[in-house]
Structures are given as C-alpha cells and as structure tokens.
Amino acid sequence: MTSDPDQGDLVYYDLLHSPDAVVPDVDRTARAMVERVGLPEPRPAWFQPSVCHGYRALFARVHPSRRLAPSRLEVIAPGPRSSSPGVADFPAYIDEIAAMQGERPLKTHATVLTSSSFPELVEDLRQKGVRHRVDPPSQELGHERLWIGFSPGGGPEYSPDDDAGLFFEVIPTQCLGLPDAVLDGTPADTPAVAPGQMVRVAARSYLVDQLDPVLATLEERLSWPAERVEGTGGERRAVMAVNVPRSARFELVEPGHDPEAAAHFARWGPGTYATRITVRDLSAKADDLRARGTPFRSLPARGTGPEILRVDLDVVPGFLFDFVEDEAEGMA
C-alpha cells in the first residue's frame, strides 16, 4: 500500500494500531479484561516485556482474527531495564508521559499509528520543522519508532505545539506482517462470531477543549486531515482519516452538552476517553455483562449515533469501554 497525501484519498496513516492504557499492573488489567468484559484469554505471545525500552506491555485482541480486527488494545506499564553490557538502553519516558496527564484515570503512553510511507512521513515532518525523534531498531523491536513532540537528542522534554498535546507514536505498517487483504479492504470470508462476541475495536476517543484548533494543527503539522466532522447531541466529533477500512478510528471529541463526556471533561480535562468495541447482538452482550456481574449502563442513541453499552469506569483499570452493535452482515 502506498500512503501519499497527494494520491487520491490516501493519507500517511494506515491504521490506529493499539488504543492503549498506562496502568500500574499489566496483569491486573488483563484479568479484568477477560473476567469482567469477556476479552479472549491472552496468549503468551501477546505479552511484550522489553528490558531495552523499560516497559512491559500486552497487545490484547478483542477477536483472534487480525483480518477481522486489525487494531489491538495495548496495556503498558514501566518495567525493569537490563544492566547487562551490550544491551542498548532506549528512552521510554512512560512515567514522565503519564505524569504530564495529571491524576486522570485514563492515560496514554502514545496514540500509536502506522504508516506504509514511514520515510516520507519523517521527511515531511523534517521539512515542516516539526519536533520529532526517531528511535532506531533494537534487539527487541526490529523497526523504527517515530515520536512526535520529542527532541531528536532524547530526554523527556515534550512540546505539544506540533501534535496538539495528543502524544503520537508512528511505526512502519510493514512491521505488522498483516495480509494485503487487510490493508486494502479486499472482501474475505468472515470468521464466525457468536451472539455477544466482540468483533473489532472501532474507535478510541480523545476529549479536547476546542476542536477546530486541534484539527488545524494535525492537518498543517502532521499532514493528517479529518475523515469527517459531525455534531450530534450538543457535542462535536472529528473522525481522523486512515487508509485501512477495518482499522479503529481516532476520534476527537469536543464535549459540548453531552452529559457523559462533559462531566468527565469537567473533572479530568482533555485527554484519552472511551474505547469503542463492536459486538454481534448488543442485547446478548448486555446479558453477558450481567452474568459476569459487570456494572454497565445503556446510553441511548443520539442523532445518527448508535446505542451504547458503557462499562463503569472502575471495572477495567485504565479503560472506559463502550460496546456497540457491529454493522457487518453475514456473521453466524
């Protein structure tokens, strides 16, 4: 896939790779995901301890099929670093990035995007004078990582001017090893999905004070346009464009009069908010949550939006989960 903003409708960014949460304990959050909301049991290969980079992470899946659900959920916490000679020490800054977000219960270490045109994107940022850092491949991660807002020489100093304070990380799409059919949206056989089962991560929302200046910064500095901007129920929402059809979307939300978002924003300010997951048969998912003893509430549809089942904030550390009906047909 070629991602060139000058070619048709394509942009630099292919997919939102892993809506994330910085948490104190990866295993505790993983257990809550499985037991309280019904995510698949994590496989050992989904965990990623990194002594080079100083973190421990889980890349959880809501459905085992990456073709059906290419975006994963990342749970990350600071981890031990190796003191062995010859093991490179890469900056992580997880604690520092978390501290920048204050006491809010939902924190990100980075909004991780992927790009098939990684070198071209880096050059575009360089020509625009956007502050950024590119970490080289390591013994544990065989690909480069681009950090927006951080100085090339390292150090935790961060400037929100170039990314509107949204903490972006970008990695090459090629390192994911996804089939071409996932990247270009080629129709494929849909894996069986039982009633109440999760299908894919649909979106991660991020609360902002004023939507328009944030959108202007992303388009001017990061060459990232909105796919659409909509206003329903007293809030304004921008869905950012990505190339992979089944990718989760990154949504910027100006709360306005939406009671749930406005109350959260009033208490905690701008930052990471809800993670939306689609399911087959929303009523069956409600029954599943009741059987697990998981507190949730139904948020009625507003405007053109769907009905939402929202799991209480304190159920899964670091995440606010919303469930909505999946629109795909033919799942049996």
C-alpha positions as CSV (number, residue, x, y, z in Angstrom):
1,M,0.0,0.0,0.0
2,T,1.2,3.5,-0.9
3,S,0.3,6.3,1.5
4,D,0.8,9.6,-0.2
5,P,-1.4,12.5,0.7
6,D,-1.1,13.7,-2.9
7,Q,-2.5,10.5,-4.4
8,G,-6.3,10.2,-4.2
9,D,-7.8,9.9,-0.8
10,L,-4.9,8.2,0.9
11,V,-3.1,9.7,3.8
12,Y,0.2,8.9,5.5
13,Y,-1.5,6.9,8.3
14,D,-2.8,3.4,7.7
15,L,-4.3,2.4,11.0
16,L,-4.7,3.2,14.6
17,H,-2.6,0.3,15.8
18,S,-3.2,-0.1,19.5
19,P,-5.5,2.1,21.6
20,D,-3.7,1.9,24.9
21,A,-3.7,2.5,28.7
22,V,-0.8,3.2,31.0
23,V,-1.5,1.2,34.1
24,P,0.3,0.2,37.3
25,D,-0.1,-3.5,36.8
26,V,-0.5,-5.1,33.3
27,D,-1.6,-8.5,34.7
28,R,-4.3,-7.0,36.8
29,T,-5.8,-5.1,33.9
30,A,-5.5,-8.2,31.7
31,R,-7.5,-10.3,34.2
32,A,-10.2,-7.6,34.4
33,M,-10.4,-7.5,30.6
34,V,-11.0,-11.3,30.4
35,E,-13.2,-11.8,33.5
36,R,-15.2,-8.6,33.6
37,V,-15.8,-7.7,29.9
38,G,-15.1,-11.0,28.1
39,L,-11.9,-10.4,26.0
40,P,-10.2,-13.6,24.8
41,E,-7.6,-15.1,27.2
42,P,-4.3,-13.5,26.3
43,R,-1.7,-15.8,24.7
44,P,1.9,-15.6,25.9
45,A,3.0,-14.2,22.6
46,W,0.7,-11.2,23.1
47,F,2.8,-10.0,26.0
48,Q,5.9,-7.9,25.3
49,P,8.4,-7.4,28.1
50,S,11.2,-5.1,27.0
51,V,14.4,-4.6,29.0
52,C,15.9,-2.4,26.3
53,H,13.0,0.0,26.4
54,G,12.0,-0.3,30.0
55,Y,8.3,-1.4,29.8
56,R,6.0,-4.4,29.9
57,A,3.1,-4.5,27.5
58,L,0.2,-6.6,26.5
59,F,-1.3,-6.3,23.0
60,A,-4.7,-7.8,23.6
61,R,-7.1,-8.8,20.9
62,V,-10.9,-8.5,21.1
63,H,-11.1,-11.2,18.4
64,P,-8.3,-13.7,17.5
65,S,-8.5,-12.8,13.7
66,R,-6.4,-9.9,12.7
67,R,-8.2,-9.8,9.4
68,L,-11.4,-9.1,11.2
69,A,-9.9,-6.9,13.9
70,P,-6.6,-5.4,12.9
71,S,-6.4,-2.9,15.8
72,R,-5.4,-4.3,19.2
73,L,-5.6,-3.0,22.8
74,E,-2.3,-2.1,24.4
75,V,-1.8,-2.3,28.1
76,I,1.5,-0.9,29.2
77,A,3.4,-0.2,32.4
78,P,7.0,0.7,33.3
79,G,9.2,-2.3,33.5
80,P,12.8,-3.2,34.5
81,R,15.7,-2.3,32.4
82,S,18.7,-4.6,31.7
83,S,22.0,-3.6,33.1
84,S,23.9,-6.2,31.0
85,P,26.7,-5.0,28.9
86,G,25.9,-4.7,25.2
87,V,22.1,-4.3,25.8
88,A,21.1,-1.0,24.3
89,D,19.2,1.4,26.6
90,F,16.4,3.2,24.8
91,P,14.3,6.0,26.3
92,A,10.8,5.1,27.2
93,Y,9.5,8.0,29.4
94,I,6.3,6.2,30.3
95,D,6.4,7.6,33.8
96,E,7.1,11.1,32.5
97,I,4.3,11.0,29.9
98,A,1.9,9.7,32.5
99,A,2.8,12.5,34.9
100,M,2.1,15.1,32.2
101,Q,-1.6,13.9,32.2
102,G,-2.1,14.6,35.8
103,E,-4.3,12.5,38.0
104,R,-6.8,11.4,35.3
105,P,-7.8,7.7,35.5
106,L,-7.3,7.2,31.7
107,K,-3.8,7.8,30.4
108,T,-2.0,7.1,27.2
109,H,1.7,6.4,26.6
110,A,1.2,7.3,22.9
111,T,-1.5,7.2,20.3
112,V,0.2,4.6,18.1
113,L,-0.4,4.9,14.3
114,T,1.2,3.0,11.5
115,S,2.4,4.3,8.1
116,S,3.4,2.5,4.9
117,S,5.3,5.6,3.9
118,F,7.4,5.9,7.1
119,P,10.5,7.6,5.5
120,E,8.3,10.0,3.5
121,L,6.4,11.0,6.7
122,V,9.6,11.6,8.6
123,E,10.9,13.8,5.8
124,D,7.6,15.7,5.6
125,L,7.9,16.4,9.4
126,R,11.6,17.5,8.9
127,Q,10.7,19.9,6.2
128,K,8.0,21.4,8.3
129,G,10.2,21.8,11.3
130,V,8.0,19.5,13.4
131,R,9.8,18.4,16.6
132,H,10.2,14.6,16.5
133,R,12.5,11.8,17.4
134,V,13.1,8.5,15.5
135,D,14.3,5.6,17.6
136,P,16.3,3.0,15.6
137,P,15.6,-0.7,15.7
138,S,16.7,-2.5,18.8
139,Q,17.4,-6.1,19.9
140,E,13.7,-6.5,20.9
141,L,11.9,-4.2,18.3
142,G,13.1,-4.7,14.8
143,H,11.6,-1.5,13.5
144,E,12.0,2.3,13.8
145,R,9.6,4.3,16.0
146,L,8.7,7.9,15.4
147,W,7.7,10.1,18.4
148,I,6.1,13.5,17.7
149,G,6.9,16.4,20.0
150,F,10.1,15.0,21.5
151,S,13.6,16.3,20.7
152,P,15.9,14.2,18.5
153,G,18.6,14.1,21.2
154,G,16.4,12.3,23.7
155,G,15.2,13.4,27.1
156,P,11.6,13.5,28.3
157,E,11.1,17.2,27.3
158,Y,7.9,17.4,25.2
159,S,6.3,20.2,23.2
160,P,2.6,19.9,22.5
161,D,2.8,22.6,19.8
162,D,3.2,20.2,16.9
163,D,0.7,17.5,17.8
164,A,-1.8,19.5,19.9
165,G,-0.8,17.5,23.0
166,L,-2.0,14.2,21.8
167,F,1.2,12.1,22.2
168,F,1.7,10.4,18.8
169,E,3.9,7.4,18.0
170,V,4.2,6.1,14.5
171,I,5.6,2.8,13.3
172,P,6.0,1.3,9.8
173,T,2.9,-0.7,8.8
174,Q,5.2,-3.3,7.2
175,C,6.5,-4.5,10.6
176,L,3.0,-5.8,11.5
177,G,3.0,-8.5,8.8
178,L,-0.7,-8.0,8.0
179,P,-2.1,-9.7,4.9
180,D,-2.6,-7.4,1.9
181,A,-6.3,-8.1,2.1
182,V,-6.5,-6.4,5.5
183,L,-4.6,-3.3,4.2
184,D,-6.6,-2.8,1.1
185,G,-10.0,-3.9,2.4
186,T,-10.4,-6.8,0.0
187,P,-13.5,-8.8,0.9
188,A,-12.8,-12.0,2.6
189,D,-14.5,-14.8,4.4
190,T,-15.8,-13.5,7.7
191,P,-14.9,-15.7,10.7
192,A,-17.8,-17.0,12.7
193,V,-18.9,-14.6,15.5
194,A,-21.3,-15.9,18.1
195,P,-24.0,-13.6,19.6
196,G,-22.5,-11.4,22.3
197,Q,-19.0,-11.9,21.0
198,M,-16.7,-8.9,20.3
199,V,-15.8,-8.2,16.6
200,R,-13.3,-5.4,16.5
201,V,-12.0,-2.2,18.1
202,A,-14.0,0.5,16.3
203,A,-12.6,3.7,17.9
204,R,-10.6,5.5,20.6
205,S,-11.9,8.9,21.5
206,Y,-9.9,11.8,22.9
207,L,-11.5,14.8,24.6
208,V,-10.3,18.3,23.6
209,D,-11.3,21.7,24.7
210,Q,-11.7,23.2,21.2
211,L,-11.9,21.0,18.2
212,D,-11.0,23.4,15.4
213,P,-7.5,24.4,16.5
214,V,-6.6,20.8,17.2
215,L,-7.8,19.8,13.7
216,A,-5.8,22.7,12.2
217,T,-2.6,21.6,14.0
218,L,-3.0,18.0,12.9
219,E,-3.6,18.9,9.2
220,E,-0.9,21.6,9.0
221,R,1.9,20.0,11.1
222,L,1.2,16.2,10.7
223,S,-0.5,16.2,7.2
224,W,-3.4,14.4,8.8
225,P,-6.9,15.5,7.7
226,A,-10.2,14.6,9.3
227,E,-12.3,11.9,7.5
228,R,-15.4,13.8,8.7
229,V,-16.6,16.2,11.3
230,E,-20.0,15.8,12.8
231,G,-22.1,17.3,15.6
232,T,-24.8,15.4,17.5
233,G,-26.5,15.8,20.8
234,G,-24.6,19.0,21.7
235,E,-21.1,17.6,21.1
236,R,-18.7,17.9,18.1
237,R,-16.7,15.0,16.9
238,A,-14.0,14.6,14.3
239,V,-13.1,11.2,12.9
240,M,-9.5,11.2,11.6
241,A,-8.7,9.6,8.3
242,V,-6.8,6.3,8.0
243,N,-6.3,4.0,5.0
244,V,-7.2,0.6,6.4
245,P,-11.0,0.1,6.2
246,R,-11.4,-2.0,9.4
247,S,-8.9,0.0,11.5
248,A,-10.1,1.5,14.7
249,R,-10.7,5.3,14.2
250,F,-9.1,8.1,16.3
251,E,-11.9,10.4,17.2
252,L,-11.5,13.9,18.7
253,V,-14.5,15.0,20.9
254,E,-15.4,18.5,21.9
255,P,-17.9,17.6,24.7
256,G,-20.3,20.5,24.5
257,H,-23.6,19.5,26.2
258,D,-23.1,15.7,26.0
259,P,-23.6,14.9,29.7
260,E,-21.2,11.9,29.9
261,A,-18.3,13.5,28.1
262,A,-18.9,16.9,29.6
263,A,-18.9,15.6,33.2
264,H,-15.6,13.6,32.5
265,F,-14.0,16.7,30.9
266,A,-15.1,18.9,33.7
267,R,-13.4,16.7,36.3
268,W,-10.3,15.5,34.4
269,G,-9.7,17.9,31.5
270,P,-8.6,17.0,28.0
271,G,-7.2,13.5,27.3
272,T,-7.9,9.9,26.4
273,Y,-11.5,8.9,26.8
274,A,-13.6,5.9,25.6
275,T,-12.6,2.8,23.7
276,R,-15.4,1.6,21.5
277,I,-15.8,-2.1,20.6
278,T,-18.3,-3.6,18.2
279,V,-20.2,-6.8,19.1
280,R,-22.6,-9.1,17.4
281,D,-26.0,-8.8,19.1
282,L,-25.8,-6.0,21.6
283,S,-28.6,-7.5,23.7
284,A,-26.6,-10.7,24.0
285,K,-23.6,-8.7,25.2
286,A,-25.7,-7.0,27.8
287,D,-26.7,-10.4,29.1
288,D,-23.1,-11.5,29.1
289,L,-22.1,-8.4,31.2
290,R,-24.9,-9.1,33.7
291,A,-23.8,-12.7,34.0
292,R,-20.3,-11.5,34.9
293,G,-21.6,-9.1,37.5
294,T,-20.1,-6.2,35.5
295,P,-21.8,-2.9,36.1
296,F,-22.8,-1.0,32.9
297,R,-25.4,1.4,31.7
298,S,-27.2,1.9,28.4
299,L,-26.6,5.3,26.7
300,P,-29.4,5.9,24.2
301,A,-28.6,6.7,20.6
302,R,-28.2,10.5,19.8
303,G,-28.7,11.8,16.3
304,T,-27.2,9.3,13.9
305,G,-25.1,7.6,16.6
306,P,-25.6,4.0,17.9
307,E,-27.0,2.8,21.2
308,I,-24.0,2.3,23.6
309,L,-23.4,-0.1,26.5
310,R,-20.9,1.7,28.7
311,V,-19.0,-0.3,31.3
312,D,-18.4,1.6,34.5
313,L,-15.1,3.4,34.6
314,D,-13.6,1.5,37.6
315,V,-14.2,-2.0,36.1
316,V,-11.0,-2.3,34.0
317,P,-8.1,-0.2,35.2
318,G,-7.1,2.4,32.5
319,F,-10.0,1.8,30.1
320,L,-13.5,3.1,29.6
321,F,-15.2,0.5,27.4
322,D,-18.2,1.2,25.1
323,F,-19.9,-1.6,23.2
324,V,-22.0,-1.0,20.1
325,E,-23.7,-3.2,17.5
326,D,-21.4,-4.3,14.7
327,E,-22.8,-3.3,11.3
328,A,-21.2,-6.2,9.3
329,E,-23.6,-8.8,7.9
330,G,-23.3,-12.5,7.5
331,M,-21.8,-13.3,10.8
332,A,-23.1,-16.7,12.0
